């Protein structure tokens, strides 16, 4: 699966990683994020793994993935994938999402 690149910081995930390693890496040790990512992975692996590659490409991890799904997307998987699609194709949407998540949007 191709990674989406925006010329941002170093990516945390690689294509060589197992799916479980990708989930744990993207969750950044946040229990709520681990639970959410596991649930979404089980629901539909294909589009979900692509979504994680997009989020990695713009530097969104851990609790901010949880906030994106719960707060921005109202726990609606279709809204979640719509946001992912928008940020995958638009620099403006990336900035909008980062603004929505606010200061400290990257979990390091």
N, C-alpha and C positions, 0 to 999 in steps of 0.2 A: 504494500500500500504506500502510495507516495505521501511524503510529508508536505505540509503547507509551510512555505517559508516566507517570512516577512522581513528578513534581515535583522530580526531582533536578537536578543540574548541567546546564549547557547541552549540548545534543546536538551531536555532531561531524558527523553525517551528515544530509543532507536528501534529500527525494524527488527533487529536481532533479539530483542527482549521478548520473553514470553508474555502472554496476555496478563497473567496475574502480576508479573513484575511491573508492567505498564500501569495497571490499576493502583498498585501500591505506591509507585513513584508519583503518579499524578495526585494521589490522595495526600501526599506530603505528611503522613503520620497523623492525620486528623480523623478520629473515629467516625464522625458523621459523614465525612467524605468517603471513607472506605465503605461504609454501609450503603450509601447512595450509589457509588460507582459499581459495586457488586450487583446491586438490584438492577440497575440500568443495563449492565453487561448481560445479565441473564435474560432480560426482556428482548434484546435484539443486538447481538454482538457486532454485526457489520457496520451499521451507521454509527454505533456508539464508539467503536474504536477509531473511526475517522474523526469523530467529534473530539476525542482526546488528543489526536495529532494536531488538530486545529488549535485547541486550547494550549497545548504545549508550544506551538509556534508563536503564540502571542504572550506566553508567560503567565498563564492563569492556572493555579494549582490549589489543592487542599480545600480549605474552608470557602474560598472564593468560587470554586466549582459548585459547592453546596449552595452558597448564596445565589449564584446564577440560576440554578435549577429551582430552588425554593422561593426566593424573593422576586427575581426578575421574571421568571417563567411560570410562577404560580404552580409549581410542581406538575406542569403539563409538558409531557415529553415532546409533543409536536411543536410547542413554542420553543423548547430547548433546542431542537434541531433547526428550527427557523433562525434562531439567533446564531447558531453555529454556522449555518449557510451564509448568513449576511456577513459575519466577520471573516469568513474564508475568502470572500470576494471584494471586500471594501475596507480600505484603510479608515474611512470615516466611521464605519460601524465599529471597528476596533476601538477607536477613540471614544465613541459613544458608550461602549460597554465598559471600558476602563473608567470613564467618568461616573457611570452608574455605580460601579463597585466602589468608587471612592479611593481615598488615600490608603496606601498600604495594600493595594490589590494583589500583589504577588506574595504568596506564602513561601518564604525561603527557609 
